[in-house]
Structures are given as C-alpha cells and as structure tokens.
Amino acid sequence: MDAKAKRILAAVSIPSFLIGTDFTGAMLLVTPIEQEYSVDITTTQWVLNAYALTLSMGLVAGGRLGDMLGHRRFVLIGLGIFILASVACVLAPNVTALVLARAFQGIGSALVWPCILALAATSVEEDERAKAMGILMGTVAGGNVLAPFIAGTLAEFGDWRGFFVFNAIFAILAVVLIARFIEKEKEHNTDEAVDLIGMGVMAAGVFCLLFGLDVGADFGWTGWVTLSLFGMAILMFVAFPLVEKRVRDPMIPISMMRNHQFVRALALNGLPAVVLFLCLLYLPQYMQKVLGWSVFWSAMGMLPLAIALASMNLAVGNYYNSVGPRKLMALGHAFLFVGCICMLFLQTSWGYPALVPVMLLVGLGGGLVFGPAGTAAVNAVGAKGAGLAGGLSFMFHLGLGAIGIAFATALMFFSAMRSVEGALSQAGITLAARDMHTLAAGTLKDPAVAAVLNQLDGKNADLAATAVRESFAAGLHSAFWFGLAVALVGIVVSLSVDEGKLKTEPQAT
C-alpha cells in the first residue's frame, strides 16, 4: 500500500469512526436528556430512531449520488450537513429540536458512509482491497465500542451536549483531511438514478410503524389514530416491492429480493442488532435508575459487553470457512437467547454482578453473527453486487434495530403502566390517568414524578415511589421477552441458510 493510499485511508477513517460513535454514544445520553427536557423514554427513543431511520433509508441514495456526481463531493456535502446538525444538537432548546437535528445527522451520515467505502476501495490495488475494507470496518467497530465511554465521560464531567461538540470537531477535521488528501474524481457513472420513490415509500412505512408504536399508549392500541398508522405502514410495505418493479434503478433490485439466501442474510444482519440495542439502551438506564450509578460509571459498567463484542468481531473471521456461517450465526443467536433469559430472572437485589453474564453473552453472541452475516450477504449476490449488499446490510442492521427498540419500548411502557396501576390499586391509592402515565414512564429523579408524589401523604408517597422503581424492572422484563423471541427467530433463520449457495456466484432463486 503506497503513501497516497495510506493518506486516503487515514482521511476516510475519521468519518467512519464518527458514524460508529454517533448511534451507540447517544444511547448512553438518554437519561440526562430525559432529565433536562422532563420527558420519558417514549419520547427520547426518537433521539435514537430519527438518526437510525434517516441513515438507514438514505444509504442506498447516498451511494448512488456518489456514483453519479462524485464520492469525494458527497462525502464533503454529507460532512457539512453532519457538522451543522451536530451544532443544532448542541443548541437544541427542546427535545423536538434535538430529534430534528438528529434526523439531519442521519442524512449527513447516509451521504458519507457509502462514499467513503467507495473511496477506500478505489484507493488501493485489488489485492489490498480486503485490507482497506478491514481498516474501515475496524474504525466503525471501534467507534461503536468507544462511544459509550466518550459520551459517558463528557456527560459526567461536562454536559451531554459535549458529545455533539465532539462530533462537530472531528467532522471538521475530516473535512480538512479529505479536502487536502483526496483528489476530485474525473469519471462518474451518470447512467444510474436515485430511487426517490422507493426510498420515500419505505421510509414512510417505517416511520408510520415507529410512530404508531410510540403513540399507542396515549391514543389506545385500538384507537383510530394508532390503527390508521399501522394500516398505513402495512400499505407502504406492501406497495414497496410493487414500486420497485416499476422504477428504472430500484433501491433493492428485484433479483436480490428473489434471492432467498440474500434475504436471509439481510435479516440476520438486523435480528441480533435488536438484542444488542436493547442492552445498549436499557442496561445503562438500569444502572442509573435502579442501581443509582452516574452516567460515567454506567458507561464503565458496559465494559464487559464492549470487550466481548470487539474480541469476537476480531476472532470470528478466522472461523467463517472452517466452521461455516450457518453454525456460527446459530450459535451467536443461542448466546443472545440465553442472555435474554438471564434478564428475565434478574432481581434488583442482585446488583451489578448479575448484569455481567448478560453482557458477556450478548457481546459474544453479537460478535458471532454480525461478521458472518455481512459476509454471507455479499457472497449471496457475488462480487458485482458487493457494494450494494454491504449498504443494504447496514440499512437492515440499523432499521431492524430501530424498529426493535420501538417495539420493546412500547411493551416496556405497557408493562410498567400495568405494574404501577396494580401496585397503587392494591394500596388503595387513586390517581388521575395523566399522573399514572407520569409515574409509569418516569423515574424518581424526574421533576414530574416528584410533583405527583408530593400530592400524596407520607405513607402513600413511599408506596408510590416503590411502585415507580418496580415498574422499570417490570418493563425491562417485557422488553427482554421481546428480545428472547427475536433471538429465537434468529436461530431458526440461521439454520435455514444454505451454505452451498454462498460459495458460488448465485443466481436469484
């Protein structure tokens, strides 16, 4: 690898690292964001989902725009959007503004990611391409692992907004290095087009599903608003393949949709992300809300998961050919399954040590699946479709992860609400529906929860406070019942993979 290629790889590794940090880092900031804006998890989940939705839906469009008009150009445009959005996150006066800024961060990242992959791939000789891709994927994984510690440290010793200042500073550095070391491309593929219709239909479907899950508790699961959103989501998902058959350059080519092994590989890129994201979102909250830890120490508490995930990600590639992706992915989902079972038996009195086996199992399980699933997706379509397969794999990773968080959060709130209602009813305490909602969705540190408790006398206030603590644990159990079901589906899908069709240039089947 010559000096020029090394400079290019160094330049594109910075935005790669940033994209890795931005999603997992924000997960650790949920509690301080809730406290600052006096909102609950059903609202703050959109700080995560807005980014995941726009990033996952925009990846294919970002790649196509780079192919048509220049990868370097769209990396710089994407980084510009990312910088402005990061500044908007820092200045956000309310949670709505923060969610909107996060959505624009996702758009910026969607333009950057596929284009830096292309720049890295074309900067080296063909025999060094795997090494270049490995470096880039390694920086993303490093960002995923380090992000909670960066976010936790900045939130503990400064302010949660410092994480987005960190984003902006490193994105500016990336702009300088890319503008300095990467030359403008002279040739572009002007024959392609961006499938804006397909992208819009898919994004609308996912948004309606996520929003329906969010408002179901407020409007009722059988209310017309909720059912209308779910109906619209189903309509969009049914319409998507019909639209893709009629556009010139579909977001997902029909031949790929008909390739059963590729579809299974895409699913296996997303299913383990659901369980991993549940742990990354809820375990730090458990440490903060139940164990009473600070943001910084809850970040440190996630070390077992980070170490297990990073170690297995590095090691699993050595066993892809000898063991086979089918067994590796099934074993990984089995680890995730057992980790979820451990969460179902978790007792608050057991403290932090009870979380360590869960984190080790989920970290090892995720590491066993992610690498083989990504490789299987590429092998299922062959070398010519490798770039698109990689982009779609990341899209499903984030998209299914975001949908999983929304489902789990809806289940969590429903269970927490029933837990609070049952405890207060048993104690003979009557509260307005809005106050009950506040107790189920909040924590004892929330001003809104404190205001409700102040309405009660001493004994009843203590009973209600206990109900609030127990409601979080009850909700957590429901969320991991969902994770358990997802892991079980992952085992079944893994065992259905036909390895023979991954070793040759496959046809659409």
HELIX and SHEET records of a PDB file:
HELIX    1   1 ALA A    3  LEU A   28  1                                  26    
HELIX    2   2 VAL A   30  TYR A   37  1                                   8    
HELIX    3   3 ILE A   41  LEU A   69  1                                  29    
HELIX    4   4 HIS A   71  LEU A   91  1                                  21    
HELIX    5   5 VAL A   95  THR A  122  1                                  28    
HELIX    6   6 GLU A  126  GLU A  128  5                                   3    
HELIX    7   7 ARG A  129  PHE A  157  1                                  29    
HELIX    8   8 GLY A  162  PHE A  181  1                                  20    
HELIX    9   9 LEU A  196  PHE A  219  1                                  24    
HELIX   10  10 TRP A  224  GLU A  244  1                                  21    
HELIX   11  11 ILE A  254  MET A  257  1                                   4    
HELIX   12  12 HIS A  260  LYS A  289  1                                  30    
HELIX   13  13 VAL A  295  GLY A  301  1                                   7    
HELIX   14  14 LEU A  303  VAL A  316  1                                  14    
HELIX   15  15 GLY A  317  TYR A  319  5                                   3    
HELIX   16  16 TYR A  320  VAL A  323  1                                   4    
HELIX   17  17 PRO A  325  LEU A  344  1                                  20    
HELIX   18  18 THR A  348  TRP A  350  5                                   3    
HELIX   19  19 TYR A  352  ALA A  354  5                                   3    
HELIX   20  20 LEU A  355  VAL A  381  1                                  27    
HELIX   21  21 ALA A  383  GLY A  385  5                                   3    
HELIX   22  22 ALA A  386  GLN A  426  1                                  41    
HELIX   23  23 ALA A  433  ALA A  441  1                                   9    
HELIX   24  24 PRO A  447  LEU A  453  1                                   7    
HELIX   25  25 GLY A  458  LEU A  495  1                                  38    
HELIX   26  26 GLU A  499  LEU A  502  5                                   4    
END                                                                             
